[in-house]
Amino acid sequence: MAGKVQPLLSVGDSGKRRKSAIRFHNAHGLLLDSLAEEADIQNSDRNFIEFREKLKTFQEIKATAPPEGLQGSLRSYQHESLCWFDFLKQFGFGGILADDMGLGKTIQVLSWLLLQKERKNKATALVVVPTSLIFNWEAEAERFCPQLKVLNYSGPGRKELETGFSEYDIILTTYGILRLDVEILKETKWDYLILDESQAIKNPDSQTAKAARILDADWKLCMTGTPLENKLDELWSQFNFINPGLLGFRKSFDDRFSKTIALGDEKQKELLQKLIRPFTLRRTKDQVTKDLPPKQESIIFCDMPPAQLKSYNKIRDHYRSEILAEVDQKGLGKSKMKVLEGLLRLRQAACHTALIGEKKSASGKLAELILNVQKIVAEGHKVLVFSQFTKFLKLIREEFESEGIEYEYLDGRTPLKTRKKRVTNFQSPDGPPVFCISLKAGGVGLNLTAADYVFIMDPWWNPAVESQAVDRTHRIGQTKNVFAYRFISTNSIDEKVVKLQDKKRDLAEILASGATSSVSKLTRKDLEELFS
């Protein structure tokens, strides 16, 4: 009997022991119902008995017709989301819509909100998004669900709008405004609270995550294509927002799941997967491939010219000796900043000598880029060019101007209105064939389906960030094959970054089933390889 009861004791510390009884979070009911029957446990409190009875009368997630007023049609997997949202709301649970980038998460949520309005459910949803997505939500709502009244609660004039929230179906705001106006926003009991790109609250200690948790709502939803990037703590933070207590307290979650799964404990991994599965809906592009053209990814290897290679080797040797000596003396944990500095400088040197403060010289990547862009433009295609380094993008733009290649440009300092204008211009058939974008500024919130080529000039540590960049063009509405190319300087840090990326790809691998493992930390051996 003890062996059968043990899974119940392992569910989470929201299962609080009180003398001979254990109390659990309501959201554990789906799992506990199964575990309780396996353990043949009869003594349950009235709430759990009522919950089990509700489960017994629950036959299946009922089919839900799309809203009549929807201006357009939903694909089959998007239609399924409406049914899932209804299921969550019926049982009082929040959820994470974790579809791959480009699969139309916004239209799915808008359709469900419109459905609630058509059902005469008077409700107001607070939707929190990155600043760059404000105009995208407004445009999508106007295009597909014009019946929804949307209020843009951002900008300097927003204070005048505080008293009229209930008159709207959707209140759109940003994470920045959420932090600034949390005292105002928490005064409203929201019917629905929705976080788009919810990885913004992945750090539970951040002011953004704390502000989100303060708000009161009947139903909560997270939307993100990358719910897990580096560690399980990010998943805990988002679940603590949508279903507080489901995964227990943070420390015990770390002890019970993060540490044990990192050590290869399959039972704990399976238990975590069972816990989160009902509340996480994730479809990958591979699962809905019939709705998207194929995406092909390749690498363009670039040889560094002699002057660049000399500069690279000089930087590498300098940091290699300094870092390894510091690690040996202080340990890796206390040498983190020095390691990051060295890796950054190597990545910059692999792009262009000017990025490390040296005199301009030929760049292998820049030369290859110009050759490939000229060929692509001549064939009538459009291309996105991404780099983390705005200084490198400046050098690229100067080269484009020298070669007479028209382009648009966007980085983190580009104003919202200017961003929208440049996106519209690029999307136009007569618009420029190239769009230069800083990797982080353009990673989310842009629909750039006019492009069918993507060039990533410097590989990023986190493959999820690169994937988001590629997905700016490989998304629904794309009618062409998409080709993504990563520019890699041979015999450089670039090649080693690609190897490190492979270590992190397993984070997404088990997400569809529920959980993931922790990322292996850098070791001294890793550092020797990176700086070799």
Disulfide bonds with the S-S distance in Angstrom:
none
